């Protein structure tokens, strides 16, 4: 589960902003706490999971629409072709 979250939400600044917005959800906080408490991924409410999915997609779209492309960006290492 964590690998999927990392691949989705750590690829750009806009995706990280969407992740922060998703983590502010009471549902996400409750699921995280319960999973930590019981040491396993607890099953969620399917309806709340679907609401979270659409909310997260909306957050990613909103963050991508509002991002500034001329500003500095965060990079982790050198791109190919750079010295």
N, C-alpha and C positions, 0 to 999 in steps of 0.2 A: 504494500500500500504506500509506504513512504517513498519507494522508488518512483512510482507513478506520479505522486505529488511533486517530487523534485523535477521530473522531466517536464511536467506541465507548467509549473509555477516559477521555475528558476531559469527560464530561457530569455527573459527580457524584463526590463523595469516595469512595463505595463502589466505583465503577468504577476510580478511580485506585488504590485499594488492590489490586484484582484485577490491575491492570496490573503493579504492583510484584511481586506474587506470581508472575505469569507470567514476568517477566524474571529471576527467580531460577532458572528451569529451565535445566539444562545444555543441553538441546536448543535452546532459544531463544538462548542465548549462543553456541552453536556456529554456528547458522544466521546470526546477526547478524555474527559475526566473518568467516565465509566469504563472506557477501555483501559486506562491506566490503573484504575482501582481494581478491576477484575483480571488484569494481565492478559487480556485477549481482546480482539476486535469484536465489540458488541454489535448485534444486529440492530439496524436502525428502522425507523418507520418509513416504509416505501414512499408514502406521500410526501413526507418531509425531505426524503432524499431527492425526489424529483424537483421539489421547490428549490432545494439547495443547488441542484444542477443548473436550473434556469437562472437563478440568481448569480451563480458563478460565471456562467456564459455571458450574462449581461454585464457583469463587472469587467470581464476581460475585453469585451467589445467597447465598453465605455473608456477603459484605460487606454486601449489602442487608439481610439478616436481622439483622445485628449493629449496624447503624448507629443512632445516636441522633438522633431527629427533633427534640428540643427544643433541642439544642445549636446553637452557631453554625455557619454554613456558609460556604463560600468562594464569593464571587460576583465576576464580572468585568464591572462596569458596573451600570447601573441597570435595574431592571425597568420595564415599561410602567406608567404611572400614578404613578410615584414622581417627586418633585421633584428 
